[in-house]
Amino acid sequence: MNALNDHPRLLVQQVHELAEFIGFESRNKYQILTGDQQPLAYAAEQSSGLLGTLARQALGHWRRFDLVFFDSRRQPFMRAHHPFRWLFQRLEISDHQGVFLGAIQQRFSLLHKKFDLLDAQGQVVLQVASPLWKLWTFPFMDGQQRQQAQVAKRWSGAFSELMTDRDNFLVEYEASLPLHLRQLVLAAALFIDLQYFEAKAGN
């Protein structure tokens, strides 16, 4: 997905279904737009049958699931796998051929929403430690404490906020950030939504 190199700002919008208005958790789906609101990519949780539907209602973000990212021609370019976990959530990222790119790993913290971005060798490449009182902003810092990217939740309108758990996120990259880290940050935007803003996560 080399097009990620061409866009310093992306908007990730959750796509909701009518069933969510009555509290039914449907498969998570997102559209990814460029800074000038042009469609760039999509991401969708893959169907897992009746058991998967029941797990979404009962387990929320703790459940096992997969998200597939598609480009504007509907060709897959990335997959994110979330294993079942009660604590320290994790999202494992691979390209469309199954080559492991890295992971997002939640860390223990009392006063921060804290997680690391790991490369394919398991080394920490970026860290996020967003204080509890900064609910909406997630800065991605390198080892020298320089900000390389940021994900920020944006207001999606009173009706959406009250009636669904639909969320919008602005993703911003530093110009020098390489493609594989842009991919991990993009996946992290969905991790943030599922971990901190999904209705079942709040419960």
Contacts in CASP RR format, 6 or more apart in sequence:
PFRMAT RR
TARGET T0000
AUTHOR 0000-0000-0000
METHOD contacts of the structure
MODEL  1
MNALNDHPRLLVQQVHELAEFIGFESRNKYQILTGDQQPLAYAAEQSSGL
LGTLARQALGHWRRFDLVFFDSRRQPFMRAHHPFRWLFQRLEISDHQGVF
LGAIQQRFSLLHKKFDLLDAQGQVVLQVASPLWKLWTFPFMDGQQRQQAQ
VAKRWSGAFSELMTDRDNFLVEYEASLPLHLRQLVLAAALFIDLQYFEAK
AGN
1 41 0 8 1.000
1 69 0 8 1.000
1 71 0 8 1.000
1 77 0 8 1.000
1 78 0 8 1.000
1 179 0 8 1.000
1 183 0 8 1.000
2 179 0 8 1.000
3 40 0 8 1.000
3 41 0 8 1.000
3 71 0 8 1.000
4 10 0 8 1.000
4 179 0 8 1.000
4 182 0 8 1.000
4 183 0 8 1.000
4 186 0 8 1.000
5 179 0 8 1.000
5 182 0 8 1.000
7 34 0 8 1.000
7 35 0 8 1.000
7 40 0 8 1.000
7 173 0 8 1.000
8 172 0 8 1.000
8 173 0 8 1.000
8 174 0 8 1.000
8 175 0 8 1.000
9 34 0 8 1.000
9 35 0 8 1.000
9 170 0 8 1.000
9 171 0 8 1.000
9 172 0 8 1.000
9 173 0 8 1.000
10 32 0 8 1.000
10 33 0 8 1.000
10 34 0 8 1.000
10 35 0 8 1.000
10 40 0 8 1.000
10 170 0 8 1.000
10 171 0 8 1.000
10 172 0 8 1.000
10 186 0 8 1.000
11 32 0 8 1.000
11 33 0 8 1.000
11 34 0 8 1.000
11 35 0 8 1.000
11 37 0 8 1.000
11 154 0 8 1.000
11 168 0 8 1.000
11 169 0 8 1.000
11 170 0 8 1.000
11 171 0 8 1.000
12 30 0 8 1.000
12 31 0 8 1.000
12 32 0 8 1.000
12 33 0 8 1.000
12 168 0 8 1.000
12 169 0 8 1.000
12 170 0 8 1.000
12 171 0 8 1.000
12 186 0 8 1.000
12 189 0 8 1.000
12 190 0 8 1.000
12 193 0 8 1.000
13 30 0 8 1.000
13 31 0 8 1.000
13 32 0 8 1.000
13 33 0 8 1.000
13 156 0 8 1.000
13 166 0 8 1.000
13 168 0 8 1.000
14 28 0 8 1.000
14 29 0 8 1.000
14 30 0 8 1.000
14 165 0 8 1.000
14 166 0 8 1.000
14 167 0 8 1.000
14 168 0 8 1.000
14 193 0 8 1.000
15 29 0 8 1.000
15 30 0 8 1.000
15 31 0 8 1.000
15 166 0 8 1.000
16 26 0 8 1.000
16 160 0 8 1.000
16 164 0 8 1.000
16 166 0 8 1.000
17 26 0 8 1.000
19 26 0 8 1.000
20 26 0 8 1.000
20 163 0 8 1.000
20 164 0 8 1.000
20 165 0 8 1.000
20 166 0 8 1.000
21 163 0 8 1.000
21 164 0 8 1.000
23 199 0 8 1.000
24 57 0 8 1.000
25 56 0 8 1.000
25 57 0 8 1.000
25 60 0 8 1.000
25 198 0 8 1.000
25 199 0 8 1.000
25 200 0 8 1.000
26 56 0 8 1.000
27 44 0 8 1.000
27 45 0 8 1.000
27 46 0 8 1.000
27 47 0 8 1.000
27 56 0 8 1.000
28 44 0 8 1.000
28 45 0 8 1.000
28 67 0 8 1.000
28 190 0 8 1.000
28 193 0 8 1.000
28 194 0 8 1.000
28 198 0 8 1.000
29 42 0 8 1.000
29 43 0 8 1.000
29 44 0 8 1.000
29 45 0 8 1.000
30 42 0 8 1.000
30 43 0 8 1.000
30 44 0 8 1.000
30 190 0 8 1.000
30 193 0 8 1.000
31 39 0 8 1.000
31 41 0 8 1.000
31 42 0 8 1.000
32 39 0 8 1.000
32 40 0 8 1.000
32 41 0 8 1.000
32 42 0 8 1.000
32 43 0 8 1.000
32 69 0 8 1.000
32 186 0 8 1.000
33 39 0 8 1.000
33 40 0 8 1.000
34 40 0 8 1.000
39 72 0 8 1.000
40 71 0 8 1.000
40 72 0 8 1.000
41 69 0 8 1.000
41 70 0 8 1.000
41 71 0 8 1.000
41 72 0 8 1.000
41 77 0 8 1.000
42 69 0 8 1.000
42 70 0 8 1.000
42 74 0 8 1.000
43 67 0 8 1.000
43 68 0 8 1.000
43 69 0 8 1.000
43 70 0 8 1.000
43 80 0 8 1.000
43 190 0 8 1.000
44 67 0 8 1.000
44 68 0 8 1.000
44 70 0 8 1.000
45 65 0 8 1.000
45 66 0 8 1.000
45 67 0 8 1.000
46 65 0 8 1.000
46 66 0 8 1.000
46 67 0 8 1.000
46 68 0 8 1.000
48 55 0 8 1.000
48 65 0 8 1.000
52 63 0 8 1.000
52 65 0 8 1.000
55 63 0 8 1.000
55 64 0 8 1.000
55 65 0 8 1.000
56 63 0 8 1.000
56 200 0 8 1.000
59 200 0 8 1.000
60 198 0 8 1.000
60 200 0 8 1.000
60 201 0 8 1.000
61 82 0 8 1.000
61 89 0 8 1.000
61 194 0 8 1.000
61 195 0 8 1.000
61 198 0 8 1.000
61 200 0 8 1.000
61 201 0 8 1.000
62 84 0 8 1.000
62 85 0 8 1.000
62 86 0 8 1.000
62 89 0 8 1.000
63 82 0 8 1.000
63 84 0 8 1.000
64 82 0 8 1.000
64 83 0 8 1.000
64 84 0 8 1.000
65 82 0 8 1.000
66 79 0 8 1.000
66 80 0 8 1.000
66 81 0 8 1.000
66 82 0 8 1.000
67 79 0 8 1.000
67 80 0 8 1.000
67 82 0 8 1.000
67 187 0 8 1.000
67 190 0 8 1.000
68 76 0 8 1.000
68 78 0 8 1.000
68 79 0 8 1.000
68 80 0 8 1.000
69 76 0 8 1.000
69 77 0 8 1.000
69 78 0 8 1.000
69 79 0 8 1.000
69 80 0 8 1.000
69 186 0 8 1.000
69 187 0 8 1.000
70 76 0 8 1.000
70 77 0 8 1.000
71 77 0 8 1.000
75 96 0 8 1.000
76 96 0 8 1.000
77 95 0 8 1.000
77 96 0 8 1.000
78 93 0 8 1.000
78 94 0 8 1.000
78 95 0 8 1.000
78 96 0 8 1.000
78 101 0 8 1.000
78 183 0 8 1.000
78 187 0 8 1.000
79 93 0 8 1.000
79 94 0 8 1.000
79 95 0 8 1.000
79 96 0 8 1.000
79 98 0 8 1.000
80 91 0 8 1.000
80 92 0 8 1.000
80 93 0 8 1.000
80 94 0 8 1.000
80 187 0 8 1.000
80 190 0 8 1.000
80 191 0 8 1.000
81 91 0 8 1.000
81 92 0 8 1.000
81 94 0 8 1.000
82 89 0 8 1.000
82 90 0 8 1.000
82 91 0 8 1.000
82 92 0 8 1.000
82 194 0 8 1.000
83 90 0 8 1.000
83 92 0 8 1.000
88 105 0 8 1.000
88 106 0 8 1.000
88 107 0 8 1.000
88 108 0 8 1.000
89 106 0 8 1.000
89 191 0 8 1.000
89 195 0 8 1.000
90 103 0 8 1.000
90 104 0 8 1.000
90 105 0 8 1.000
90 106 0 8 1.000
91 103 0 8 1.000
91 104 0 8 1.000
91 187 0 8 1.000
91 188 0 8 1.000
91 190 0 8 1.000
91 191 0 8 1.000
92 100 0 8 1.000
92 102 0 8 1.000
92 103 0 8 1.000
93 100 0 8 1.000
93 101 0 8 1.000
93 102 0 8 1.000
93 103 0 8 1.000
93 104 0 8 1.000
93 183 0 8 1.000
93 184 0 8 1.000
93 187 0 8 1.000
94 100 0 8 1.000
94 101 0 8 1.000
95 101 0 8 1.000
100 120 0 8 1.000
101 119 0 8 1.000
101 120 0 8 1.000
101 180 0 8 1.000
101 183 0 8 1.000
101 184 0 8 1.000
102 117 0 8 1.000
102 118 0 8 1.000
102 119 0 8 1.000
102 120 0 8 1.000
102 122 0 8 1.000
102 184 0 8 1.000
103 117 0 8 1.000
103 118 0 8 1.000
103 122 0 8 1.000
104 115 0 8 1.000
104 116 0 8 1.000
104 117 0 8 1.000
104 118 0 8 1.000
104 184 0 8 1.000
104 187 0 8 1.000
104 188 0 8 1.000
104 191 0 8 1.000
105 115 0 8 1.000
105 116 0 8 1.000
105 118 0 8 1.000
106 114 0 8 1.000
106 115 0 8 1.000
106 195 0 8 1.000
107 114 0 8 1.000
107 115 0 8 1.000
107 116 0 8 1.000
108 114 0 8 1.000
109 129 0 8 1.000
111 131 0 8 1.000
111 132 0 8 1.000
112 129 0 8 1.000
112 130 0 8 1.000
112 131 0 8 1.000
112 132 0 8 1.000
113 128 0 8 1.000
113 129 0 8 1.000
113 130 0 8 1.000
113 131 0 8 1.000
113 132 0 8 1.000
113 138 0 8 1.000
113 195 0 8 1.000
113 196 0 8 1.000
114 127 0 8 1.000
114 128 0 8 1.000
114 129 0 8 1.000
114 130 0 8 1.000
115 127 0 8 1.000
115 128 0 8 1.000
115 188 0 8 1.000
115 191 0 8 1.000
116 124 0 8 1.000
116 126 0 8 1.000
116 127 0 8 1.000
116 128 0 8 1.000
117 124 0 8 1.000
117 125 0 8 1.000
117 126 0 8 1.000
117 127 0 8 1.000
117 128 0 8 1.000
117 140 0 8 1.000
117 181 0 8 1.000
117 184 0 8 1.000
117 185 0 8 1.000
117 188 0 8 1.000
118 124 0 8 1.000
118 125 0 8 1.000
119 125 0 8 1.000
119 180 0 8 1.000
125 142 0 8 1.000
125 181 0 8 1.000
125 184 0 8 1.000
126 140 0 8 1.000
126 141 0 8 1.000
126 142 0 8 1.000
126 148 0 8 1.000
126 149 0 8 1.000
126 181 0 8 1.000
126 184 0 8 1.000
126 185 0 8 1.000
127 140 0 8 1.000
127 141 0 8 1.000
127 142 0 8 1.000
127 143 0 8 1.000
128 138 0 8 1.000
128 139 0 8 1.000
128 140 0 8 1.000
128 141 0 8 1.000
128 188 0 8 1.000
129 141 0 8 1.000
130 137 0 8 1.000
130 138 0 8 1.000
130 139 0 8 1.000
135 153 0 8 1.000
135 196 0 8 1.000
136 152 0 8 1.000
136 153 0 8 1.000
137 150 0 8 1.000
137 151 0 8 1.000
137 152 0 8 1.000
137 153 0 8 1.000
138 150 0 8 1.000
138 151 0 8 1.000
138 152 0 8 1.000
138 188 0 8 1.000
138 192 0 8 1.000
139 147 0 8 1.000
139 149 0 8 1.000
139 150 0 8 1.000
140 147 0 8 1.000
140 148 0 8 1.000
140 149 0 8 1.000
140 150 0 8 1.000
140 151 0 8 1.000
140 185 0 8 1.000
140 188 0 8 1.000
141 147 0 8 1.000
141 148 0 8 1.000
142 148 0 8 1.000
147 174 0 8 1.000
148 173 0 8 1.000
148 174 0 8 1.000
148 176 0 8 1.000
148 177 0 8 1.000
148 181 0 8 1.000
149 171 0 8 1.000
149 172 0 8 1.000
149 173 0 8 1.000
149 174 0 8 1.000
149 177 0 8 1.000
149 181 0 8 1.000
149 182 0 8 1.000
149 185 0 8 1.000
150 170 0 8 1.000
150 171 0 8 1.000
150 172 0 8 1.000
151 169 0 8 1.000
151 170 0 8 1.000
151 171 0 8 1.000
151 172 0 8 1.000
151 185 0 8 1.000
151 188 0 8 1.000
151 189 0 8 1.000
151 192 0 8 1.000
152 169 0 8 1.000
152 170 0 8 1.000
152 172 0 8 1.000
153 167 0 8 1.000
153 168 0 8 1.000
153 169 0 8 1.000
153 192 0 8 1.000
153 197 0 8 1.000
154 168 0 8 1.000
154 169 0 8 1.000
154 170 0 8 1.000
155 161 0 8 1.000
155 168 0 8 1.000
156 166 0 8 1.000
156 167 0 8 1.000
156 168 0 8 1.000
160 166 0 8 1.000
165 197 0 8 1.000
165 198 0 8 1.000
165 199 0 8 1.000
167 193 0 8 1.000
167 197 0 8 1.000
169 189 0 8 1.000
169 192 0 8 1.000
169 193 0 8 1.000
171 185 0 8 1.000
171 186 0 8 1.000
171 189 0 8 1.000
173 182 0 8 1.000
173 185 0 8 1.000
177 185 0 8 1.000
194 201 0 8 1.000
195 201 0 8 1.000
196 202 0 8 1.000
END
